[in-house]
Amino acid sequence: MKVSLGPRTHVFPTPTWIVCTFGKDGKANGAAVAWGGICCSKPPCIAVSLRAATYTHGCIMERKAFTVNVPSERYAKEADYFGVVSGRDVDKFAVTGLTPVKSDLVDAPYVKEFPLALECRLAHVVELGLHTQFVGEIVDVKADDSVLAPGGMPDIDKVKPFAYDPSTQTYVRVGGVIGKAFSMGKEVGKKP
């Protein structure tokens, strides 16, 4: 039997991403973001939601660009730090020792040490309530060559991303293949 929990933000998995922008002063900034996901395949787009009160919200509105950076488990503490202080008050890159790299394609930096970065041009802004959803058209994906599979695409086991659990406010590992997508479901309904 299911138990009603009321309207809440509990869904799994929830990503742990660092959304990076430049501030008005040209300084690199990043924010930890869990509310987001791929929202279109053609053109490739990703959506992230931020509160209007955040520094990053204003930076995205001004620069019309952002990057979505996927940290590996190795950088969990630094990624969390990006969510506990404001870029208005602190240079998060200086404190964490991470390196901002200016994108050649959009007016935003990405995190050199993180294995995966999506460079995005702001395509749509949707006011949702407490949060604003920013839809970014993905103009390029940058991946460290060390995390690529033989076919040239990112390997999740090498990237080692981690997820946020909104129920317990903890970070959890991603792990274990359970089957091949668009394939294992073909067995449903077949007679043995």
C-alpha positions as CSV (number, residue, x, y, z in Angstrom):
1,M,0.0,0.0,0.0
2,K,1.3,3.5,-0.8
3,V,1.4,6.2,1.8
4,S,0.7,9.8,0.9
5,L,3.6,12.1,1.6
6,G,2.0,15.3,0.2
7,P,3.4,17.6,-2.5
8,R,7.2,17.3,-2.1
9,T,10.4,17.3,-4.2
10,H,11.2,13.7,-3.8
11,V,12.3,12.0,-7.0
12,F,15.2,9.7,-7.7
13,P,17.8,10.2,-9.0
14,T,18.4,13.9,-8.5
15,P,21.6,15.2,-10.1
16,T,24.5,16.9,-8.4
17,W,25.7,19.5,-10.8
18,I,27.7,22.7,-10.7
19,V,26.2,25.4,-12.9
20,C,28.8,28.0,-13.8
21,T,28.5,31.6,-15.0
22,F,30.4,34.8,-15.1
23,G,29.4,37.6,-12.8
24,K,29.0,41.3,-13.7
25,D,32.6,41.7,-12.6
26,G,33.8,39.0,-15.0
27,K,34.6,36.6,-12.1
28,A,33.8,32.9,-12.5
29,N,31.0,31.7,-10.3
30,G,29.3,28.3,-9.7
31,A,26.3,27.0,-7.9
32,A,25.3,23.5,-6.8
33,V,22.1,22.6,-8.6
34,A,19.9,19.5,-8.1
35,W,16.8,20.6,-9.9
36,G,17.5,19.8,-13.5
37,G,17.6,17.3,-16.4
38,I,17.7,16.9,-20.1
39,C,14.5,18.4,-21.6
40,C,14.9,18.1,-25.4
41,S,16.9,16.0,-27.8
42,K,16.7,18.1,-30.9
43,P,18.0,20.7,-30.4
44,P,19.8,19.1,-27.4
45,C,18.7,21.1,-24.3
46,I,19.1,20.9,-20.5
47,A,16.9,22.6,-17.9
48,V,18.1,23.8,-14.5
49,S,16.0,25.6,-11.9
50,L,17.3,28.2,-9.5
51,R,15.7,30.6,-7.0
52,A,15.6,34.2,-8.1
53,A,17.4,35.2,-4.9
54,T,20.6,33.4,-6.0
55,Y,23.6,35.1,-7.4
56,T,23.8,32.6,-10.2
57,H,20.2,33.4,-11.3
58,G,21.1,37.0,-12.0
59,C,24.3,36.0,-13.7
60,I,22.5,33.7,-16.2
61,M,19.9,36.4,-16.9
62,E,22.7,38.9,-17.7
63,R,25.1,36.7,-19.6
64,K,22.5,34.5,-21.4
65,A,24.8,31.5,-21.0
66,F,25.9,28.8,-18.4
67,T,27.7,25.5,-18.2
68,V,26.5,22.4,-16.4
69,N,29.4,20.6,-14.8
70,V,29.3,17.0,-13.6
71,P,31.7,16.4,-10.7
72,S,33.1,13.0,-9.9
73,E,32.9,11.5,-6.4
74,R,36.5,12.7,-5.8
75,Y,35.1,16.3,-5.7
76,A,32.0,15.8,-3.6
77,K,33.2,18.1,-0.8
78,E,34.0,20.9,-3.3
79,A,30.7,20.4,-5.1
80,D,28.8,20.7,-1.8
81,Y,30.8,23.8,-0.9
82,F,29.4,25.4,-4.1
83,G,26.0,25.0,-2.6
84,V,26.6,26.3,0.9
85,V,28.1,29.8,0.2
86,S,27.1,32.6,-2.2
87,G,29.2,33.8,-5.1
88,R,28.2,37.3,-4.0
89,D,30.4,36.9,-0.9
90,V,33.0,34.3,-1.8
91,D,35.2,33.3,-4.7
92,K,34.3,29.7,-4.7
93,F,37.0,28.7,-7.2
94,A,39.7,30.3,-5.1
95,V,38.5,28.6,-1.9
96,T,38.1,25.2,-3.4
97,G,41.3,25.3,-5.5
98,L,39.2,24.4,-8.6
99,T,40.1,26.0,-12.0
100,P,37.5,27.9,-14.1
101,V,38.1,27.7,-17.8
102,K,36.4,30.2,-20.2
103,S,34.4,28.5,-22.8
104,D,35.2,29.3,-26.4
105,L,31.6,28.9,-27.4
106,V,29.5,30.5,-24.7
107,D,29.9,33.4,-22.2
108,A,30.5,31.1,-19.2
109,P,33.3,29.1,-17.5
110,Y,33.5,25.4,-16.9
111,V,35.3,23.5,-14.2
112,K,38.6,22.0,-15.5
113,E,38.8,19.3,-12.8
114,F,35.3,17.9,-13.4
115,P,35.2,15.2,-16.0
116,L,32.1,16.4,-17.9
117,A,30.9,19.9,-18.9
118,L,27.9,21.0,-21.0
119,E,28.2,24.4,-22.6
120,C,24.8,26.1,-22.9
121,R,23.3,29.1,-24.6
122,L,20.2,30.3,-22.8
123,A,17.2,29.4,-24.9
124,H,14.2,29.8,-22.6
125,V,13.4,31.3,-19.2
126,V,10.2,30.0,-17.4
127,E,9.0,31.4,-14.1
128,L,7.6,28.5,-12.1
129,G,7.0,30.0,-8.6
130,L,9.9,30.1,-6.2
131,H,12.2,28.8,-8.9
132,T,13.0,30.0,-12.4
133,Q,13.7,27.3,-15.0
134,F,16.5,28.0,-17.4
135,V,16.6,26.0,-20.6
136,G,20.0,25.9,-22.2
137,E,20.7,24.7,-25.7
138,I,23.7,22.5,-25.4
139,V,26.2,23.8,-27.9
140,D,29.0,21.4,-26.9
141,V,29.9,18.7,-24.4
142,K,33.5,18.7,-23.1
143,A,34.7,15.4,-21.6
144,D,38.1,14.4,-20.2
145,D,39.6,11.8,-22.5
146,S,40.3,9.7,-19.4
147,V,36.5,9.1,-18.9
148,L,35.7,8.1,-22.5
149,A,34.7,4.5,-23.4
150,P,36.3,2.9,-26.4
151,G,33.5,4.2,-28.7
152,G,34.4,7.8,-27.7
153,M,31.4,8.5,-25.4
154,P,31.6,9.2,-21.7
155,D,31.6,6.1,-19.5
156,I,29.5,6.5,-16.4
157,D,31.8,4.2,-14.4
158,K,34.8,6.4,-15.3
159,V,33.0,9.7,-14.7
160,K,31.8,8.5,-11.3
161,P,29.0,11.1,-10.9
162,F,27.0,11.1,-7.7
163,A,23.4,12.0,-7.0
164,Y,21.6,14.0,-4.3
165,D,19.0,12.3,-2.1
166,P,16.4,15.0,-1.2
167,S,14.8,12.7,1.4
168,T,17.9,12.5,3.5
169,Q,19.9,15.4,2.2
170,T,22.8,13.1,1.4
171,Y,24.9,12.3,-1.7
172,V,24.8,8.8,-3.0
173,R,26.9,6.9,-5.5
174,V,25.7,5.8,-8.9
175,G,26.4,2.3,-9.8
176,G,25.8,-1.0,-11.5
177,V,24.3,-1.8,-14.9
178,I,21.0,-3.6,-14.7
179,G,20.4,-4.1,-18.4
180,K,20.5,-2.6,-21.9
181,A,18.1,0.3,-22.5
182,F,15.6,-0.1,-25.4
183,S,16.4,-3.8,-25.4
184,M,15.6,-5.6,-22.1
185,G,12.0,-4.4,-22.3
186,K,11.5,-6.4,-25.5
187,E,11.4,-9.5,-23.4
188,V,8.3,-8.3,-21.5
189,G,5.2,-10.3,-22.6
190,K,7.2,-13.0,-24.4
191,K,6.4,-16.6,-23.5
192,P,9.3,-18.6,-22.0
